[in-house]
Amino acid sequence: MTISTETEIETKTKPTRVSPRDKAAATDDAAWSIINAEAAERERKTEALRAARLKLEAEAPAAEEKKVRKTPVRRTVARSRSQR
């Protein structure tokens, strides 16, 4: 089978034109799939970090509370040169 004219070759090899609406829909679908994949990855990472933090908090000994002084610390007031 041989193709006799150029127009037949062009029609056989030329792709059909995609409508702008179809292009926009394909781009939208691709963008949303990327957004959803990133959100799922972020949630997975957050859960892993939360679990690690809770594990560390559970294993760590209770921190000792600071000792509270019964009497306040007396602070001296700096005098100016004229008061000396």
PDB file of N, CA, C and O in Angstrom:
ATOM      1  N   MET A   1       0.845  -1.170   0.000  1.00  0.00           N
ATOM      2  CA  MET A   1       0.000   0.000   0.000  1.00  0.00           C
ATOM      3  C   MET A   1       0.888   1.229   0.000  1.00  0.00           C
ATOM      4  O   MET A   1       1.719   1.400   0.892  1.00  0.00           O
ATOM      5  N   THR A   2       0.724   2.044  -0.948  1.00  0.00           N
ATOM      6  CA  THR A   2       1.492   3.269  -1.051  1.00  0.00           C
ATOM      7  C   THR A   2       0.565   4.456  -0.989  1.00  0.00           C
ATOM      8  O   THR A   2      -0.576   4.420  -1.449  1.00  0.00           O
ATOM      9  N   ILE A   3       1.103   5.518  -0.399  1.00  0.00           N
ATOM     10  CA  ILE A   3       0.318   6.742  -0.297  1.00  0.00           C
ATOM     11  C   ILE A   3       0.704   7.611  -1.482  1.00  0.00           C
ATOM     12  O   ILE A   3       1.878   7.901  -1.708  1.00  0.00           O
ATOM     13  N   SER A   4      -0.297   8.013  -2.221  1.00  0.00           N
ATOM     14  CA  SER A   4      -0.021   8.667  -3.493  1.00  0.00           C
ATOM     15  C   SER A   4       0.111  10.176  -3.383  1.00  0.00           C
ATOM     16  O   SER A   4       0.815  10.787  -4.187  1.00  0.00           O
ATOM     17  N   THR A   5      -0.546  10.793  -2.409  1.00  0.00           N
ATOM     18  CA  THR A   5      -0.500  12.253  -2.362  1.00  0.00           C
ATOM     19  C   THR A   5      -0.021  12.729  -1.000  1.00  0.00           C
ATOM     20  O   THR A   5      -0.070  11.991  -0.016  1.00  0.00           O
ATOM     21  N   GLU A   6       0.443  13.969  -0.957  1.00  0.00           N
ATOM     22  CA  GLU A   6       0.918  14.547   0.283  1.00  0.00           C
ATOM     23  C   GLU A   6      -0.203  14.750   1.286  1.00  0.00           C
ATOM     24  O   GLU A   6       0.018  14.608   2.488  1.00  0.00           O
ATOM     25  N   THR A   7      -1.368  15.071   0.834  1.00  0.00           N
ATOM     26  CA  THR A   7      -2.480  15.312   1.756  1.00  0.00           C
ATOM     27  C   THR A   7      -2.836  14.057   2.516  1.00  0.00           C
ATOM     28  O   THR A   7      -3.233  14.128   3.679  1.00  0.00           O
ATOM     29  N   GLU A   8      -2.702  12.924   1.888  1.00  0.00           N
ATOM     30  CA  GLU A   8      -2.963  11.676   2.591  1.00  0.00           C
ATOM     31  C   GLU A   8      -1.919  11.445   3.673  1.00  0.00           C
ATOM     32  O   GLU A   8      -2.252  10.955   4.752  1.00  0.00           O
ATOM     33  N   ILE A   9      -0.661  11.789   3.406  1.00  0.00           N
ATOM     34  CA  ILE A   9       0.404  11.634   4.406  1.00  0.00           C
ATOM     35  C   ILE A   9       0.145  12.561   5.584  1.00  0.00           C
ATOM     36  O   ILE A   9       0.266  12.161   6.741  1.00  0.00           O
ATOM     37  N   GLU A  10      -0.213  13.803   5.279  1.00  0.00           N
ATOM     38  CA  GLU A  10      -0.461  14.766   6.341  1.00  0.00           C
ATOM     39  C   GLU A  10      -1.631  14.349   7.213  1.00  0.00           C
ATOM     40  O   GLU A  10      -1.575  14.512   8.432  1.00  0.00           O
ATOM     41  N   THR A  11      -2.658  13.830   6.637  1.00  0.00           N
ATOM     42  CA  THR A  11      -3.821  13.425   7.424  1.00  0.00           C
ATOM     43  C   THR A  11      -3.523  12.193   8.247  1.00  0.00           C
ATOM     44  O   THR A  11      -4.095  12.018   9.323  1.00  0.00           O
ATOM     45  N   LYS A  12      -2.654  11.346   7.775  1.00  0.00           N
ATOM     46  CA  LYS A  12      -2.333  10.132   8.530  1.00  0.00           C
ATOM     47  C   LYS A  12      -1.390  10.424   9.702  1.00  0.00           C
ATOM     48  O   LYS A  12      -1.488   9.773  10.742  1.00  0.00           O
ATOM     49  N   THR A  13      -0.482  11.390   9.550  1.00  0.00           N
ATOM     50  CA  THR A  13       0.518  11.644  10.582  1.00  0.00           C
ATOM     51  C   THR A  13       0.200  12.848  11.455  1.00  0.00           C
ATOM     52  O   THR A  13       0.757  12.973  12.546  1.00  0.00           O
ATOM     53  N   LYS A  14      -0.663  13.722  11.016  1.00  0.00           N
ATOM     54  CA  LYS A  14      -0.964  14.933  11.764  1.00  0.00           C
ATOM     55  C   LYS A  14      -1.891  14.599  12.941  1.00  0.00           C
ATOM     56  O   LYS A  14      -2.953  14.007  12.750  1.00  0.00           O
ATOM     57  N   PRO A  15      -1.484  14.981  14.157  1.00  0.00           N
ATOM     58  CA  PRO A  15      -2.352  14.691  15.309  1.00  0.00           C
ATOM     59  C   PRO A  15      -3.586  15.583  15.304  1.00  0.00           C
ATOM     60  O   PRO A  15      -3.583  16.667  14.720  1.00  0.00           O
ATOM     61  N   THR A  16      -4.614  15.121  15.949  1.00  0.00           N
ATOM     62  CA  THR A  16      -5.826  15.917  16.021  1.00  0.00           C
ATOM     63  C   THR A  16      -5.623  17.046  17.021  1.00  0.00           C
ATOM     64  O   THR A  16      -4.855  16.905  17.973  1.00  0.00           O
ATOM     65  N   ARG A  17      -6.284  18.124  16.816  1.00  0.00           N
ATOM     66  CA  ARG A  17      -6.138  19.283  17.675  1.00  0.00           C
ATOM     67  C   ARG A  17      -6.908  19.064  18.976  1.00  0.00           C
ATOM     68  O   ARG A  17      -8.049  18.602  18.970  1.00  0.00           O
ATOM     69  N   VAL A  18      -6.247  19.411  20.111  1.00  0.00           N
ATOM     70  CA  VAL A  18      -6.867  19.254  21.417  1.00  0.00           C
ATOM     71  C   VAL A  18      -7.511  20.579  21.790  1.00  0.00           C
ATOM     72  O   VAL A  18      -6.904  21.640  21.642  1.00  0.00           O
ATOM     73  N   SER A  19      -8.723  20.510  22.268  1.00  0.00           N
ATOM     74  CA  SER A  19      -9.429  21.744  22.610  1.00  0.00           C
ATOM     75  C   SER A  19      -8.809  22.380  23.857  1.00  0.00           C
ATOM     76  O   SER A  19      -8.249  21.680  24.700  1.00  0.00           O
ATOM     77  N   PRO A  20      -8.909  23.693  23.970  1.00  0.00           N
ATOM     78  CA  PRO A  20      -8.368  24.369  25.155  1.00  0.00           C
ATOM     79  C   PRO A  20      -8.999  23.887  26.456  1.00  0.00           C
ATOM     80  O   PRO A  20      -8.347  23.848  27.500  1.00  0.00           O
ATOM     81  N   ARG A  21     -10.267  23.524  26.379  1.00  0.00           N
ATOM     82  CA  ARG A  21     -10.954  23.032  27.572  1.00  0.00           C
ATOM     83  C   ARG A  21     -10.344  21.701  28.027  1.00  0.00           C
ATOM     84  O   ARG A  21     -10.173  21.471  29.224  1.00  0.00           O
ATOM     85  N   ASP A  22     -10.014  20.822  27.063  1.00  0.00           N
ATOM     86  CA  ASP A  22      -9.387  19.549  27.401  1.00  0.00           C
ATOM     87  C   ASP A  22      -7.984  19.752  27.954  1.00  0.00           C
ATOM     88  O   ASP A  22      -7.575  19.048  28.877  1.00  0.00           O
ATOM     89  N   LYS A  23      -7.242  20.709  27.401  1.00  0.00           N
ATOM     90  CA  LYS A  23      -5.906  21.024  27.908  1.00  0.00           C
ATOM     91  C   LYS A  23      -5.988  21.529  29.340  1.00  0.00           C
ATOM     92  O   LYS A  23      -5.205  21.121  30.198  1.00  0.00           O
ATOM     93  N   ALA A  24      -6.938  22.418  29.592  1.00  0.00           N
ATOM     94  CA  ALA A  24      -7.109  22.983  30.926  1.00  0.00           C
ATOM     95  C   ALA A  24      -7.501  21.898  31.923  1.00  0.00           C
ATOM     96  O   ALA A  24      -7.021  21.889  33.056  1.00  0.00           O
ATOM     97  N   ALA A  25      -8.368  20.987  31.502  1.00  0.00           N
ATOM     98  CA  ALA A  25      -8.791  19.902  32.382  1.00  0.00           C
ATOM     99  C   ALA A  25      -7.614  18.978  32.703  1.00  0.00           C
ATOM    100  O   ALA A  25      -7.459  18.541  33.843  1.00  0.00           O
ATOM    101  N   ALA A  26      -6.796  18.683  31.707  1.00  0.00           N
ATOM    102  CA  ALA A  26      -5.637  17.822  31.933  1.00  0.00           C
ATOM    103  C   ALA A  26      -4.643  18.496  32.872  1.00  0.00           C
ATOM    104  O   ALA A  26      -4.090  17.847  33.759  1.00  0.00           O
ATOM    105  N   THR A  27      -4.414  19.792  32.683  1.00  0.00           N
ATOM    106  CA  THR A  27      -3.506  20.533  33.561  1.00  0.00           C
ATOM    107  C   THR A  27      -4.052  20.592  34.974  1.00  0.00           C
ATOM    108  O   THR A  27      -3.312  20.427  35.944  1.00  0.00           O
ATOM    109  N   ASP A  28      -5.348  20.827  35.083  1.00  0.00           N
ATOM    110  CA  ASP A  28      -5.984  20.895  36.396  1.00  0.00           C
ATOM    111  C   ASP A  28      -5.870  19.558  37.123  1.00  0.00           C
ATOM    112  O   ASP A  28      -5.552  19.518  38.312  1.00  0.00           O
ATOM    113  N   ASP A  29      -6.130  18.469  36.411  1.00  0.00           N
ATOM    114  CA  ASP A  29      -6.025  17.141  37.022  1.00  0.00           C
ATOM    115  C   ASP A  29      -4.603  16.852  37.470  1.00  0.00           C
ATOM    116  O   ASP A  29      -4.391  16.305  38.553  1.00  0.00           O
ATOM    117  N   ALA A  30      -3.631  17.213  36.650  1.00  0.00           N
ATOM    118  CA  ALA A  30      -2.226  16.986  37.005  1.00  0.00           C
ATOM    119  C   ALA A  30      -1.834  17.814  38.223  1.00  0.00           C
ATOM    120  O   ALA A  30      -1.152  17.321  39.121  1.00  0.00           O
ATOM    121  N   ALA A  31      -2.263  19.068  38.253  1.00  0.00           N
ATOM    122  CA  ALA A  31      -1.930  19.951  39.372  1.00  0.00           C
ATOM    123  C   ALA A  31      -2.539  19.438  40.668  1.00  0.00           C
ATOM    124  O   ALA A  31      -1.875  19.416  41.705  1.00  0.00           O
ATOM    125  N   TRP A  32      -3.791  19.028  40.611  1.00  0.00           N
ATOM    126  CA  TRP A  32      -4.439  18.540  41.832  1.00  0.00           C
ATOM    127  C   TRP A  32      -3.840  17.228  42.308  1.00  0.00           C
ATOM    128  O   TRP A  32      -3.770  16.979  43.512  1.00  0.00           O
ATOM    129  N   SER A  33      -3.411  16.393  41.385  1.00  0.00           N
ATOM    130  CA  SER A  33      -2.783  15.146  41.820  1.00  0.00           C
ATOM    131  C   SER A  33      -1.457  15.436  42.513  1.00  0.00           C
ATOM    132  O   SER A  33      -1.108  14.765  43.485  1.00  0.00           O
ATOM    133  N   ILE A  34      -0.706  16.437  42.021  1.00  0.00           N
ATOM    134  CA  ILE A  34       0.546  16.823  42.680  1.00  0.00           C
ATOM    135  C   ILE A  34       0.262  17.424  44.054  1.00  0.00           C
ATOM    136  O   ILE A  34       0.936  17.088  45.028  1.00  0.00           O
ATOM    137  N   ILE A  35      -0.717  18.299  44.139  1.00  0.00           N
ATOM    138  CA  ILE A  35      -1.073  18.938  45.409  1.00  0.00           C
ATOM    139  C   ILE A  35      -1.496  17.896  46.433  1.00  0.00           C
ATOM    140  O   ILE A  35      -1.063  17.947  47.585  1.00  0.00           O
ATOM    141  N   ASN A  36      -2.339  16.950  46.024  1.00  0.00           N
ATOM    142  CA  ASN A  36      -2.803  15.917  46.948  1.00  0.00           C
ATOM    143  C   ASN A  36      -1.671  14.995  47.383  1.00  0.00           C
ATOM    144  O   ASN A  36      -1.634  14.565  48.536  1.00  0.00           O
ATOM    145  N   ALA A  37      -0.748  14.685  46.477  1.00  0.00           N
ATOM    146  CA  ALA A  37       0.392  13.834  46.839  1.00  0.00           C
ATOM    147  C   ALA A  37       1.289  14.544  47.848  1.00  0.00           C
ATOM    148  O   ALA A  37       1.766  13.925  48.798  1.00  0.00           O
ATOM    149  N   GLU A  38       1.520  15.847  47.644  1.00  0.00           N
ATOM    150  CA  GLU A  38       2.341  16.605  48.586  1.00  0.00           C
ATOM    151  C   GLU A  38       1.671  16.703  49.942  1.00  0.00           C
ATOM    152  O   GLU A  38       2.343  16.613  50.969  1.00  0.00           O
ATOM    153  N   ALA A  39       0.365  16.887  49.965  1.00  0.00           N
ATOM    154  CA  ALA A  39      -0.360  16.966  51.234  1.00  0.00           C
ATOM    155  C   ALA A  39      -0.291  15.640  51.979  1.00  0.00           C
ATOM    156  O   ALA A  39      -0.111  15.621  53.197  1.00  0.00           O
ATOM    157  N   ALA A  40      -0.433  14.536  51.261  1.00  0.00           N
ATOM    158  CA  ALA A  40      -0.351  13.223  51.896  1.00  0.00           C
ATOM    159  C   ALA A  40       1.050  12.980  52.461  1.00  0.00           C
ATOM    160  O   ALA A  40       1.194  12.437  53.557  1.00  0.00           O
ATOM    161  N   GLU A  41       2.066  13.376  51.722  1.00  0.00           N
ATOM    162  CA  GLU A  41       3.448  13.231  52.192  1.00  0.00           C
ATOM    163  C   GLU A  41       3.695  14.093  53.432  1.00  0.00           C
ATOM    164  O   GLU A  41       4.359  13.656  54.372  1.00  0.00           O
ATOM    165  N   ARG A  42       3.165  15.302  53.431  1.00  0.00           N
ATOM    166  CA  ARG A  42       3.313  16.200  54.576  1.00  0.00           C
ATOM    167  C   ARG A  42       2.630  15.622  55.810  1.00  0.00           C
ATOM    168  O   ARG A  42       3.180  15.683  56.910  1.00  0.00           O
ATOM    169  N   GLU A  43       1.434  15.060  55.636  1.00  0.00           N
ATOM    170  CA  GLU A  43       0.722  14.437  56.761  1.00  0.00           C
ATOM    171  C   GLU A  43       1.492  13.233  57.303  1.00  0.00           C
ATOM    172  O   GLU A  43       1.576  13.039  58.516  1.00  0.00           O
ATOM    173  N   ARG A  44       2.058  12.421  56.394  1.00  0.00           N
ATOM    174  CA  ARG A  44       2.820  11.256  56.818  1.00  0.00           C
ATOM    175  C   ARG A  44       4.043  11.682  57.624  1.00  0.00           C
ATOM    176  O   ARG A  44       4.358  11.083  58.653  1.00  0.00           O
ATOM    177  N   LYS A  45       4.722  12.711  57.152  1.00  0.00           N
ATOM    178  CA  LYS A  45       5.913  13.209  57.840  1.00  0.00           C
ATOM    179  C   LYS A  45       5.542  13.792  59.207  1.00  0.00           C
ATOM    180  O   LYS A  45       6.246  13.572  60.192  1.00  0.00           O
ATOM    181  N   THR A  46       4.438  14.533  59.261  1.00  0.00           N
ATOM    182  CA  THR A  46       3.996  15.122  60.518  1.00  0.00           C
ATOM    183  C   THR A  46       3.673  14.041  61.538  1.00  0.00           C
ATOM    184  O   THR A  46       4.050  14.152  62.705  1.00  0.00           O
ATOM    185  N   GLU A  47       2.981  13.004  61.106  1.00  0.00           N
ATOM    186  CA  GLU A  47       2.643  11.907  62.019  1.00  0.00           C
ATOM    187  C   GLU A  47       3.900  11.207  62.528  1.00  0.00           C
ATOM    188  O   GLU A  47       3.976  10.855  63.706  1.00  0.00           O
ATOM    189  N   ALA A  48       4.883  11.002  61.660  1.00  0.00           N
ATOM    190  CA  ALA A  48       6.127  10.353  62.076  1.00  0.00           C
ATOM    191  C   ALA A  48       6.876  11.218  63.086  1.00  0.00           C
ATOM    192  O   ALA A  48       7.380  10.711  64.087  1.00  0.00           O
ATOM    193  N   LEU A  49       6.948  12.502  62.828  1.00  0.00           N
ATOM    194  CA  LEU A  49       7.626  13.398  63.762  1.00  0.00           C
ATOM    195  C   LEU A  49       6.887  13.486  65.093  1.00  0.00           C
ATOM    196  O   LEU A  49       7.520  13.540  66.148  1.00  0.00           O
ATOM    197  N   ARG A  50       5.563  13.501  65.056  1.00  0.00           N
ATOM    198  CA  ARG A  50       4.779  13.553  66.284  1.00  0.00           C
ATOM    199  C   ARG A  50       5.007  12.286  67.113  1.00  0.00           C
ATOM    200  O   ARG A  50       5.162  12.355  68.332  1.00  0.00           O
ATOM    201  N   ALA A  51       5.026  11.132  66.444  1.00  0.00           N
ATOM    202  CA  ALA A  51       5.253   9.874  67.152  1.00  0.00           C
ATOM    203  C   ALA A  51       6.644   9.850  67.781  1.00  0.00           C
ATOM    204  O   ALA A  51       6.810   9.384  68.908  1.00  0.00           O
ATOM    205  N   ALA A  52       7.640  10.350  67.053  1.00  0.00           N
ATOM    206  CA  ALA A  52       9.006  10.381  67.593  1.00  0.00           C
ATOM    207  C   ALA A  52       9.088  11.314  68.800  1.00  0.00           C
ATOM    208  O   ALA A  52       9.740  10.992  69.794  1.00  0.00           O
ATOM    209  N   ARG A  53       8.431  12.464  68.716  1.00  0.00           N
ATOM    210  CA  ARG A  53       8.452  13.414  69.832  1.00  0.00           C
ATOM    211  C   ARG A  53       7.769  12.832  71.056  1.00  0.00           C
ATOM    212  O   ARG A  53       8.280  12.965  72.168  1.00  0.00           O
ATOM    213  N   LEU A  54       6.624  12.189  70.871  1.00  0.00           N
ATOM    214  CA  LEU A  54       5.916  11.590  72.000  1.00  0.00           C
ATOM    215  C   LEU A  54       6.730  10.462  72.627  1.00  0.00           C
ATOM    216  O   LEU A  54       6.718  10.282  73.845  1.00  0.00           O
ATOM    217  N   LYS A  55       7.436   9.705  71.787  1.00  0.00           N
ATOM    218  CA  LYS A  55       8.281   8.633  72.296  1.00  0.00           C
ATOM    219  C   LYS A  55       9.408   9.202  73.155  1.00  0.00           C
ATOM    220  O   LYS A  55       9.702   8.676  74.229  1.00  0.00           O
ATOM    221  N   LEU A  56      10.041  10.282  72.677  1.00  0.00           N
ATOM    222  CA  LEU A  56      11.114  10.913  73.439  1.00  0.00           C
ATOM    223  C   LEU A  56      10.600  11.494  74.755  1.00  0.00           C
ATOM    224  O   LEU A  56      11.260  11.381  75.787  1.00  0.00           O
ATOM    225  N   GLU A  57       9.444  12.103  74.716  1.00  0.00           N
ATOM    226  CA  GLU A  57       8.873  12.669  75.933  1.00  0.00           C
ATOM    227  C   GLU A  57       8.531  11.581  76.940  1.00  0.00           C
ATOM    228  O   GLU A  57       8.686  11.787  78.144  1.00  0.00           O
ATOM    229  N   ALA A  58       8.076  10.442  76.476  1.00  0.00           N
ATOM    230  CA  ALA A  58       7.719   9.351  77.374  1.00  0.00           C
ATOM    231  C   ALA A  58       8.969   8.708  77.982  1.00  0.00           C
ATOM    232  O   ALA A  58       8.948   8.292  79.140  1.00  0.00           O
ATOM    233  N   GLU A  59      10.049   8.624  77.212  1.00  0.00           N
ATOM    234  CA  GLU A  59      11.269   7.994  77.693  1.00  0.00           C
ATOM    235  C   GLU A  59      12.104   8.917  78.568  1.00  0.00           C
ATOM    236  O   GLU A  59      12.846   8.440  79.428  1.00  0.00           O
ATOM    237  N   ALA A  60      12.003  10.209  78.373  1.00  0.00           N
ATOM    238  CA  ALA A  60      12.824  11.157  79.120  1.00  0.00           C
ATOM    239  C   ALA A  60      12.364  11.203  80.572  1.00  0.00           C
ATOM    240  O   ALA A  60      11.164  11.184  80.849  1.00  0.00           O
ATOM    241  N   PRO A  61      13.323  11.264  81.502  1.00  0.00           N
ATOM    242  CA  PRO A  61      12.922  11.376  82.912  1.00  0.00           C
ATOM    243  C   PRO A  61      12.260  12.730  83.148  1.00  0.00           C
ATOM    244  O   PRO A  61      12.513  13.701  82.435  1.00  0.00           O
ATOM    245  N   ALA A  62      11.419  12.762  84.153  1.00  0.00           N
ATOM    246  CA  ALA A  62      10.714  14.002  84.443  1.00  0.00           C
ATOM    247  C   ALA A  62      11.725  15.068  84.823  1.00  0.00           C
ATOM    248  O   ALA A  62      12.609  14.831  85.646  1.00  0.00           O
ATOM    249  N   ALA A  63      11.596  16.213  84.238  1.00  0.00           N
ATOM    250  CA  ALA A  63      12.523  17.307  84.522  1.00  0.00           C
ATOM    251  C   ALA A  63      12.277  17.819  85.938  1.00  0.00           C
ATOM    252  O   ALA A  63      11.134  17.978  86.369  1.00  0.00           O
ATOM    253  N   GLU A  64      13.365  18.072  86.646  1.00  0.00           N
ATOM    254  CA  GLU A  64      13.217  18.584  88.004  1.00  0.00           C
ATOM    255  C   GLU A  64      12.755  20.032  87.937  1.00  0.00           C
ATOM    256  O   GLU A  64      13.172  20.802  87.072  1.00  0.00           O
ATOM    257  N   GLU A  65      11.885  20.377  88.870  1.00  0.00           N
ATOM    258  CA  GLU A  65      11.404  21.745  88.899  1.00  0.00           C
ATOM    259  C   GLU A  65      12.481  22.629  89.502  1.00  0.00           C
ATOM    260  O   GLU A  65      13.271  22.180  90.333  1.00  0.00           O
ATOM    261  N   LYS A  66      12.509  23.867  89.088  1.00  0.00           N
ATOM    262  CA  LYS A  66      13.473  24.804  89.644  1.00  0.00           C
ATOM    263  C   LYS A  66      13.135  25.067  91.096  1.00  0.00           C
ATOM    264  O   LYS A  66      11.969  25.140  91.485  1.00  0.00           O
ATOM    265  N   LYS A  67      14.184  25.205  91.883  1.00  0.00           N
ATOM    266  CA  LYS A  67      13.960  25.533  93.289  1.00  0.00           C
ATOM    267  C   LYS A  67      13.566  27.000  93.381  1.00  0.00           C
ATOM    268  O   LYS A  67      14.186  27.867  92.764  1.00  0.00           O
ATOM    269  N   VAL A  68      12.546  27.254  94.146  1.00  0.00           N
ATOM    270  CA  VAL A  68      12.048  28.616  94.292  1.00  0.00           C
ATOM    271  C   VAL A  68      12.614  29.187  95.578  1.00  0.00           C
ATOM    272  O   VAL A  68      12.511  28.565  96.636  1.00  0.00           O
ATOM    273  N   ARG A  69      13.207  30.358  95.493  1.00  0.00           N
ATOM    274  CA  ARG A  69      13.741  31.005  96.690  1.00  0.00           C
ATOM    275  C   ARG A  69      12.600  31.507  97.548  1.00  0.00           C
ATOM    276  O   ARG A  69      11.584  31.999  97.058  1.00  0.00           O
ATOM    277  N   LYS A  70      12.802  31.365  98.837  1.00  0.00           N
ATOM    278  CA  LYS A  70      11.777  31.856  99.757  1.00  0.00           C
ATOM    279  C   LYS A  70      11.889  33.360  99.949  1.00  0.00           C
ATOM    280  O   LYS A  70      10.879  34.051 100.084  1.00  0.00           O
ATOM    281  N   THR A  71      13.113  33.864  99.962  1.00  0.00           N
ATOM    282  CA  THR A  71      13.291  35.301 100.129  1.00  0.00           C
ATOM    283  C   THR A  71      13.712  35.891  98.790  1.00  0.00           C
ATOM    284  O   THR A  71      14.522  35.293  98.082  1.00  0.00           O
ATOM    285  N   PRO A  72      13.187  37.034  98.438  1.00  0.00           N
ATOM    286  CA  PRO A  72      13.557  37.631  97.155  1.00  0.00           C
ATOM    287  C   PRO A  72      15.000  38.143  97.199  1.00  0.00           C
ATOM    288  O   PRO A  72      15.533  38.456  98.264  1.00  0.00           O
ATOM    289  N   VAL A  73      15.593  38.218  96.061  1.00  0.00           N
ATOM    290  CA  VAL A  73      16.949  38.723  95.943  1.00  0.00           C
ATOM    291  C   VAL A  73      16.887  40.236  96.041  1.00  0.00           C
ATOM    292  O   VAL A  73      16.082  40.884  95.372  1.00  0.00           O
ATOM    293  N   ARG A  74      17.775  40.806  96.910  1.00  0.00           N
ATOM    294  CA  ARG A  74      17.806  42.263  97.051  1.00  0.00           C
ATOM    295  C   ARG A  74      18.712  42.825  95.981  1.00  0.00           C
ATOM    296  O   ARG A  74      19.854  42.391  95.827  1.00  0.00           O
ATOM    297  N   ARG A  75      18.221  43.749  95.276  1.00  0.00           N
ATOM    298  CA  ARG A  75      19.005  44.388  94.231  1.00  0.00           C
ATOM    299  C   ARG A  75      19.346  45.801  94.703  1.00  0.00           C
ATOM    300  O   ARG A  75      18.506  46.516  95.248  1.00  0.00           O
ATOM    301  N   THR A  76      20.568  46.167  94.483  1.00  0.00           N
ATOM    302  CA  THR A  76      20.969  47.512  94.870  1.00  0.00           C
ATOM    303  C   THR A  76      20.662  48.464  93.732  1.00  0.00           C
ATOM    304  O   THR A  76      20.739  48.102  92.558  1.00  0.00           O
ATOM    305  N   VAL A  77      20.322  49.657  94.090  1.00  0.00           N
ATOM    306  CA  VAL A  77      19.994  50.676  93.108  1.00  0.00           C
ATOM    307  C   VAL A  77      21.272  51.442  92.794  1.00  0.00           C
ATOM    308  O   VAL A  77      21.960  51.920  93.696  1.00  0.00           O
ATOM    309  N   ALA A  78      21.569  51.550  91.546  1.00  0.00           N
ATOM    310  CA  ALA A  78      22.763  52.289  91.143  1.00  0.00           C
ATOM    311  C   ALA A  78      22.532  53.772  91.398  1.00  0.00           C
ATOM    312  O   ALA A  78      21.509  54.334  91.009  1.00  0.00           O
ATOM    313  N   ARG A  79      23.515  54.398  92.065  1.00  0.00           N
ATOM    314  CA  ARG A  79      23.385  55.820  92.347  1.00  0.00           C
ATOM    315  C   ARG A  79      24.085  56.614  91.265  1.00  0.00           C
ATOM    316  O   ARG A  79      25.098  56.183  90.714  1.00  0.00           O
ATOM    317  N   SER A  80      23.554  57.735  90.978  1.00  0.00           N
ATOM    318  CA  SER A  80      24.197  58.606  90.001  1.00  0.00           C
ATOM    319  C   SER A  80      25.371  59.318  90.661  1.00  0.00           C
ATOM    320  O   SER A  80      25.473  59.301  91.888  1.00  0.00           O
ATOM    321  N   ARG A  81      26.229  59.923  89.919  1.00  0.00           N
ATOM    322  CA  ARG A  81      27.433  60.598  90.437  1.00  0.00           C
ATOM    323  C   ARG A  81      27.045  61.764  91.352  1.00  0.00           C
ATOM    324  O   ARG A  81      27.770  62.068  92.299  1.00  0.00           O
ATOM    325  N   SER A  82      25.944  62.400  91.088  1.00  0.00           N
ATOM    326  CA  SER A  82      25.570  63.552  91.883  1.00  0.00           C
ATOM    327  C   SER A  82      25.124  63.124  93.288  1.00  0.00           C
ATOM    328  O   SER A  82      25.217  63.928  94.215  1.00  0.00           O
ATOM    329  N   GLN A  83      24.649  61.904  93.474  1.00  0.00           N
ATOM    330  CA  GLN A  83      24.191  61.432  94.771  1.00  0.00           C
ATOM    331  C   GLN A  83      25.330  60.928  95.629  1.00  0.00           C
ATOM    332  O   GLN A  83      25.095  60.690  96.814  1.00  0.00           O
ATOM    333  N   ARG A  84      26.521  60.748  95.147  1.00  0.00           N
ATOM    334  CA  ARG A  84      27.651  60.213  95.907  1.00  0.00           C
ATOM    335  C   ARG A  84      28.265  61.200  96.782  1.00  0.00           C
ATOM    336  O   ARG A  84      29.228  60.891  97.482  1.00  0.00           O
TER     337      ARG A  84
END
